[in-house]
Amino acid sequence: MVWAFLVSVFLLFAKSFFSKMDIASIRAILLSIFLFVSVFSQAQSSINTFLKPSDTLNKPRRTGVYIGESVALGATLIGLNQLWYKDYPKSSFHFINDNNQWLQMDKLGHLYSTYHLGRVGAEMLHWSGASKNEQLIYGSTLGLGFLTVVEVFDGFSQEWGASSGDIIANVSGTALYVSQELLWKEQRITPKFSFHQTKFASQRPETLGASFNEEILKDYNGQTYWFSFNVHSFTKDRFVPKWLNLAIGYGGEGMLYGKDAEAIQNSVFQNPYRQFYLSLDVDLTKITTKSQFLKTLFSVFNTIKIPAPTLQYDEYNGLKAHFIYF
């Protein structure tokens, strides 16, 4: 469709454009266009061939997946230890109870992370042609394994401590992926994330973020976590687009400190409250395309909630409509 449109535009303007040029120039331009299209087509073909999942077990691919994941996660954990934990005193392994902090937004972040890391691990093994059991056992547990090690780091740090709430959220994220594969052999419910900047980060930038990139990770006031339901997968109605989703979101505002007692100690008044959302969304993985490159791209960006008309409810504002909500 896109190529047809480009060709139509080219034909529309070609006559007036080429009439002002000599034959040699026209030949040079046409040759350049032909070479560009040829190289692009060959490159796209090579990319699609590489990204296409193997129909049978491809041992070199599977080995590459395991080695690549081990190196990437190992390097991440080493870097995390050096940059984050090294400068803080160690302690014996211990737990803390942080389940009442940040309106549980951090717990949803753990669920979201383990789900998508596990999904990537399973999809990578699917690409290598590994069996479904191998995908679920060794692939979908990628996020759970990684964040469990992080939790162990926390447990041995005097500054923090392992959190039972974090562990439950980590297990829940993995369970959400695995249970859907076992029950439906597809992902009908996808955790997603969206973010908008708030006034709170500037009031406490050292904790909530001093730049936009930091705020995305740290400012819970601007984060919204969604459970995006694919309508067609549940209804099987042929008139419902396969990519149409209905999303239920959760967020919060008024949080400068994780604990109210900590806010009082710093003479800060905070009044955190929960927010609930209902919105439309798109399941990018349900968009039909023969391009493996686009399928991969859609899979990556299917972690993010598409901005759309949204209904919001909270105890202070009541019911509120957004034409577009991020």
C-alpha positions in Angstrom: 0.0 0.0 0.0 2.8 2.4 0.9 4.8 1.6 -2.2 1.7 2.1 -4.4 1.2 5.5 -2.9 4.8 6.5 -3.5 4.6 5.3 -7.1 1.5 7.3 -7.7 3.1 10.5 -6.3 6.2 9.8 -8.4 4.2 9.5 -11.6 2.2 12.6 -10.8 5.2 14.8 -10.6 7.7 12.9 -12.9 6.6 14.6 -16.1 7.0 18.2 -14.9 10.2 17.4 -13.0 12.0 15.4 -15.8 11.0 17.8 -18.5 13.4 20.4 -17.1 16.4 18.0 -17.2 18.7 16.5 -19.8 18.8 12.8 -20.6 22.1 12.2 -18.8 20.8 13.6 -15.6 17.6 11.6 -15.8 19.5 8.4 -16.4 21.8 9.2 -13.4 18.8 9.8 -11.1 16.9 6.7 -12.2 20.1 4.6 -11.8 20.5 6.0 -8.2 16.9 5.2 -7.4 17.2 1.7 -8.8 20.4 1.0 -6.8 18.8 2.4 -3.6 15.7 0.3 -4.0 17.7 -2.8 -4.8 20.0 -2.4 -1.8 17.1 -1.7 0.5 15.1 -4.6 -0.7 18.1 -7.0 -0.3 18.8 -5.6 3.2 15.2 -6.0 4.2 15.1 -9.5 2.8 18.2 -10.4 4.8 16.8 -8.9 8.0 13.5 -10.7 7.5 15.3 -14.0 6.9 17.4 -13.6 10.1 14.4 -12.6 12.3 12.1 -15.3 11.0 11.6 -18.0 13.8 13.0 -21.3 12.9 10.5 -24.1 12.2 12.8 -26.7 13.8 15.4 -26.5 16.5 18.3 -24.4 15.4 21.1 -25.3 17.9 23.5 -22.4 17.0 20.6 -20.0 17.4 19.6 -21.5 20.8 23.2 -21.5 22.0 23.5 -17.9 20.9 20.4 -17.0 22.8 21.6 -18.6 26.1 25.1 -17.1 25.8 23.8 -13.7 24.8 21.3 -13.6 27.7 23.9 -14.8 30.2 26.4 -12.2 29.1 23.9 -9.4 29.0 22.3 -10.1 32.4 25.6 -10.9 34.0 27.1 -7.6 32.9 24.0 -5.8 34.1 24.2 -7.4 37.5 28.0 -6.6 37.8 27.4 -3.1 36.7 24.5 -2.7 39.1 26.6 -4.0 42.0 29.5 -1.6 41.2 27.4 1.5 40.5 24.7 1.1 43.1 25.4 -1.4 46.0 29.2 -1.1 46.3 29.2 2.3 48.2 26.7 1.1 50.8 27.5 -1.0 53.9 26.7 -4.7 53.8 24.7 -6.6 56.4 23.4 -10.1 57.0 20.5 -11.1 54.7 17.3 -9.5 56.0 13.7 -8.6 54.8 11.9 -5.3 55.1 8.2 -4.6 54.8 7.7 -1.8 52.2 4.3 -3.0 51.0 2.5 0.1 52.1 4.9 2.5 50.3 4.3 4.5 47.0 0.7 3.2 46.8 2.2 -0.1 45.6 3.2 1.5 42.3 6.7 -0.1 42.7 5.1 -3.6 43.0 3.3 -3.1 39.7 6.6 -2.1 38.2 8.1 -5.4 39.3 5.2 -7.4 37.8 5.5 -5.4 34.6 9.3 -6.0 34.4 9.3 -9.7 35.1 6.4 -10.3 32.6 8.1 -8.6 29.7 11.6 -9.9 30.4 10.1 -13.4 30.5 8.1 -12.7 27.3 11.3 -11.7 25.6 13.1 -14.8 26.9 10.4 -17.0 25.6 10.2 -15.3 22.2 13.9 -15.5 21.8 13.8 -19.3 22.3 10.8 -19.5 20.0 13.0 -17.7 17.4 15.6 -20.5 17.8 13.0 -23.2 17.3 13.1 -24.5 20.9 10.2 -26.5 22.1 7.2 -24.8 23.9 8.2 -26.4 27.2 11.7 -25.0 26.9 10.3 -21.6 26.1 8.2 -21.6 29.2 10.7 -23.2 31.6 13.9 -21.4 30.6 12.6 -18.4 28.6 9.7 -17.0 30.6 11.6 -17.3 33.9 14.3 -14.9 32.6 12.8 -11.9 34.4 12.1 -13.8 37.6 15.7 -15.1 37.8 17.2 -11.6 37.1 15.0 -9.7 39.6 15.5 -12.5 42.2 19.2 -11.8 42.1 18.5 -8.1 42.5 16.4 -8.9 45.5 19.3 -10.9 47.0 21.5 -7.8 46.5 18.9 -5.8 48.4 18.8 -8.4 51.2 22.5 -8.1 51.9 22.5 -4.3 51.8 22.1 -2.5 55.1 20.5 0.4 53.3 17.6 -1.7 52.0 16.5 -5.3 52.4 14.7 -8.0 50.5 11.0 -7.3 50.1 8.4 -10.0 50.2 6.1 -7.8 48.2 8.6 -7.5 45.5 9.1 -11.2 45.4 5.3 -11.8 45.1 5.1 -9.2 42.3 8.0 -10.9 40.5 6.4 -14.3 40.6 3.0 -12.8 39.6 4.5 -11.2 36.4 6.0 -14.6 35.4 2.8 -16.4 36.3 0.7 -14.0 34.2 2.7 -14.9 31.1 3.0 -18.6 31.7 -0.7 -19.1 32.7 -1.9 -17.5 29.5 0.3 -19.6 27.3 -0.9 -22.7 29.1 -4.6 -21.7 29.1 -5.0 -19.9 25.8 -1.7 -20.4 23.9 -1.7 -16.7 23.4 -1.3 -13.5 25.4 -4.8 -12.0 25.8 -3.9 -9.7 28.8 -0.7 -7.6 28.4 0.7 -5.3 31.1 1.6 -1.9 29.7 3.1 1.3 30.8 2.6 5.0 30.2 4.0 8.2 31.6 3.4 11.9 31.9 5.4 14.6 33.7 4.1 16.0 36.9 4.8 18.9 39.3 6.1 16.6 42.0 9.5 15.7 40.5 10.7 19.3 40.7 9.9 19.4 44.5 12.1 16.4 45.2 14.4 15.8 42.2 17.0 13.7 44.1 14.3 11.0 44.6 11.8 11.6 41.9 14.2 12.5 39.1 16.1 15.5 37.9 15.6 15.0 34.2 12.9 13.5 32.0 14.7 10.2 31.6 15.1 9.9 35.4 11.5 10.9 36.0 10.2 8.1 33.8 11.9 5.6 36.2 11.5 7.4 39.5 8.4 9.6 39.6 5.5 7.3 40.5 3.1 10.2 40.3 3.5 10.3 36.5 3.5 6.5 35.9 0.4 4.5 34.9 0.4 0.7 34.8 -2.2 -1.0 32.6 -3.7 -4.4 32.0 -4.6 -4.3 28.3 -7.3 -6.9 27.3 -7.6 -8.0 23.7 -11.3 -7.8 22.9 -11.3 -10.1 19.8 -9.4 -12.9 21.7 -12.2 -13.0 24.4 -15.2 -12.4 22.2 -14.2 -14.1 18.9 -16.5 -11.7 17.2 -15.4 -11.3 13.5 -16.6 -7.7 13.5 -14.2 -6.7 16.2 -10.7 -5.8 14.9 -8.1 -8.2 16.1 -5.8 -5.4 17.3 -8.5 -3.6 19.5 -7.8 -3.7 23.2 -9.6 -2.4 26.3 -7.2 -1.2 29.0 -7.7 -0.8 32.8 -5.1 1.4 34.4 -3.8 2.2 37.9 -1.8 5.2 39.1 -1.4 7.6 42.0 -0.6 11.2 42.8 0.6 13.3 45.8 3.6 11.1 46.6 6.8 12.9 47.6 8.0 10.2 50.1 7.3 6.5 50.2 6.2 6.7 53.9 3.9 9.3 55.4 6.0 9.3 58.5 9.1 10.2 56.5 7.2 13.1 54.9 6.2 14.4 58.4 9.8 14.2 59.6 10.8 16.4 56.7 8.0 18.9 57.4 6.3 18.0 54.1 2.5 17.5 53.7 1.6 14.8 51.3 -1.8 13.4 50.5 -1.4 10.5 48.2 -4.4 9.1 46.4 -5.1 6.3 43.9 -6.3 6.8 40.4 -8.2 4.3 38.1 -8.5 4.5 34.4 -10.4 2.9 31.5 -9.2 3.4 28.0 -8.8 2.0 24.5 -5.6 0.5 23.3 -3.9 -1.4 20.4 -2.3 -4.8 20.5 0.5 -4.2 18.1 1.3 -7.9 17.8 -2.1 -8.5 16.3 -1.5 -6.2 13.3 -1.1 -8.4 10.2 2.2 -8.0 8.4 4.5 -10.3 6.5 7.6 -8.3 7.6 9.5 -10.0 10.4 11.2 -6.7 11.0 7.9 -5.0 11.7 6.7 -8.0 13.8 9.8 -7.6 16.0 9.3 -3.8 16.2 5.6 -4.3 17.2 6.6 -6.8 19.8 9.1 -4.3 21.4 6.6 -1.4 21.5 3.7 -3.5 22.7 5.1 -2.8 26.2 3.8 0.8 25.9 0.1 1.9 26.2 -1.0 3.8 23.1 -2.3 7.4 24.0 -6.1 7.3 23.6 -9.3 8.8 25.0 -9.5 7.8 28.7 -11.9 7.9 31.7 -10.3 8.6 35.0 -11.7 8.1 38.5 -10.3 9.1 41.9 -11.7 10.1 45.3 -10.8 13.8 44.8 -11.8 14.5 41.2 -14.5 12.0 40.8 -15.1 10.9 37.2 -13.0 12.8 34.7 -12.6 12.4 30.9 -9.3 12.9 28.9 -9.5 13.4 25.2 -5.9 11.9 25.1 -4.2 10.5 28.1 -0.5 9.6 28.3 
